[in-house]
Amino acid sequence: MKRTMLCLLLMFTFCVNAQDTEIKKTIAIFFEGLHTSDTLKIKSVCSKNMILQSISENEHGVKLITEDLNEFYKMISEIPSDIKVEERLLNYRIQIDGSMANAWTPYEFYIKGKLSHKGVNSFQLFKDDGIWKIIYIIDTRRK
């Protein structure tokens, strides 16, 4: 009985870790595309109807901004090659329920090697035909 329970626990742990790894890989591909201005790479892991929002916090208060997806892709593709942008993810907290997942990722955002802002990303993902796709991203931004 103990051996069966141990085997079931190990199988469950392996399945959860495999799902976490797939989600982390999806998010990593998104940021590889961001860092290299490769919108095709970004689009490969995003739903065509993805929603993008940001919560900006500064001395004037808090503001919720909804970005147009096509404008987002255009902005990414137009980053000059001499301006290096890098978003460093500091941690992952992933929750999964069937075909839905959430990844909570604190981050720091650098432009030309200097810290621009930091905050937290919240990725909502949907497993479509066995592949995790990002359907919604909201982040906070603080100086």
C-alpha positions as CSV (number, residue, x, y, z in Angstrom):
1,M,0.0,0.0,0.0
2,K,2.8,2.4,0.9
3,R,4.6,1.6,-2.3
4,T,1.4,2.3,-4.4
5,M,0.8,5.6,-2.6
6,L,4.5,6.6,-3.1
7,C,4.2,5.8,-6.9
8,L,1.0,7.8,-7.2
9,L,2.6,10.8,-5.4
10,L,5.7,10.7,-7.6
11,M,3.6,10.4,-10.8
12,F,1.5,13.4,-9.7
13,T,4.6,15.4,-8.8
14,F,6.1,14.6,-12.2
15,C,2.9,15.7,-14.1
16,V,2.7,19.0,-12.2
17,N,6.4,19.7,-12.7
18,A,6.0,18.9,-16.5
19,Q,3.1,21.4,-16.7
20,D,5.1,24.1,-14.8
21,T,8.0,23.5,-17.2
22,E,5.8,23.9,-20.3
23,I,4.3,27.1,-18.9
24,K,7.7,28.5,-18.1
25,K,8.9,27.6,-21.6
26,T,6.0,29.5,-23.1
27,I,6.7,32.6,-21.1
28,A,10.5,32.3,-21.8
29,I,9.7,32.2,-25.6
30,F,7.6,35.4,-25.1
31,F,10.5,37.2,-23.5
32,E,13.0,35.9,-26.0
33,G,10.9,37.5,-28.7
34,L,10.6,40.7,-26.6
35,H,14.4,40.9,-26.1
36,T,15.2,40.4,-29.8
37,S,12.2,42.4,-31.2
38,D,10.9,39.1,-32.8
39,T,7.2,39.5,-32.9
40,L,6.7,36.2,-34.8
41,K,8.3,34.4,-31.8
42,I,6.0,36.3,-29.4
43,K,2.9,35.6,-31.6
44,S,3.9,31.9,-31.6
45,V,3.0,31.6,-27.9
46,C,0.1,34.1,-27.7
47,S,-3.5,33.9,-28.5
48,K,-4.5,36.0,-31.5
49,N,-7.0,37.7,-29.2
50,M,-4.6,38.2,-26.3
51,I,-5.4,41.1,-23.9
52,L,-2.7,43.3,-22.5
53,Q,-3.1,45.6,-19.5
54,S,-0.8,47.5,-17.2
55,I,-1.3,49.2,-13.8
56,S,1.0,52.2,-13.6
57,E,1.8,53.6,-10.2
58,N,3.5,56.9,-9.7
59,E,3.3,60.1,-7.6
60,H,0.1,61.1,-9.5
61,G,-1.7,57.9,-8.6
62,V,-2.7,54.6,-10.1
63,K,-3.8,54.2,-13.7
64,L,-5.1,51.1,-15.6
65,I,-3.9,51.1,-19.3
66,T,-5.2,48.7,-21.9
67,E,-2.8,48.3,-24.9
68,D,-3.9,47.6,-28.4
69,L,-2.4,44.2,-29.4
70,N,-1.3,45.4,-32.9
71,E,0.2,48.5,-31.5
72,F,2.1,46.4,-29.0
73,Y,3.6,44.2,-31.8
74,K,4.4,47.3,-33.8
75,M,6.2,48.9,-30.8
76,I,8.2,45.7,-30.2
77,S,9.2,45.4,-33.9
78,E,10.4,49.1,-33.9
79,I,12.8,48.9,-30.9
80,P,16.1,50.1,-32.3
81,S,18.9,47.5,-32.4
82,D,21.1,49.7,-30.3
83,I,18.6,49.8,-27.4
84,K,18.8,46.7,-25.4
85,V,15.6,45.9,-23.4
86,E,15.6,43.1,-20.8
87,E,12.9,41.9,-18.5
88,R,14.4,39.8,-15.7
89,L,11.9,37.4,-14.1
90,L,12.7,37.0,-10.4
91,N,10.4,34.1,-9.6
92,Y,7.4,32.0,-10.8
93,R,4.3,31.1,-8.9
94,I,2.2,28.9,-11.2
95,Q,-1.3,27.6,-10.6
96,I,-3.0,25.1,-12.9
97,D,-6.6,23.9,-13.2
98,G,-7.1,21.6,-16.2
99,S,-6.7,23.8,-19.3
100,M,-6.3,27.1,-17.4
101,A,-3.1,28.4,-15.7
102,N,-1.9,31.5,-14.1
103,A,1.8,32.5,-13.7
104,W,2.7,35.3,-11.2
105,T,6.2,36.6,-12.1
106,P,7.9,39.5,-10.2
107,Y,10.2,41.3,-12.6
108,E,12.8,44.1,-13.1
109,F,12.8,45.9,-16.5
110,Y,16.1,47.2,-17.8
111,I,16.8,49.6,-20.8
112,K,20.5,49.7,-21.9
113,G,21.4,47.9,-18.7
114,K,19.8,50.4,-16.3
115,L,16.8,49.6,-14.2
116,S,13.7,51.4,-15.7
117,H,10.9,50.0,-13.5
118,K,9.8,46.8,-11.7
119,G,6.6,45.1,-10.7
120,V,4.7,41.9,-11.2
121,N,3.3,40.1,-14.3
122,S,0.2,38.0,-14.2
123,F,0.0,35.7,-17.2
124,Q,-3.3,33.8,-17.9
125,L,-2.8,30.8,-20.1
126,F,-5.1,28.4,-21.9
127,K,-4.1,24.9,-23.0
128,D,-5.4,24.7,-26.6
129,D,-5.0,21.3,-28.3
130,G,-2.1,20.4,-25.9
131,I,-0.2,23.7,-26.3
132,W,-0.2,26.5,-23.6
133,K,-1.0,29.9,-25.1
134,I,-0.9,33.3,-23.3
135,I,-4.4,34.8,-23.4
136,Y,-4.0,37.7,-21.0
137,I,-1.2,39.6,-19.4
138,I,-1.6,42.3,-16.8
139,D,1.4,43.9,-15.0
140,T,2.2,46.5,-12.4
141,R,4.9,49.1,-13.1
142,R,6.7,51.0,-10.4
143,K,9.8,53.2,-10.6
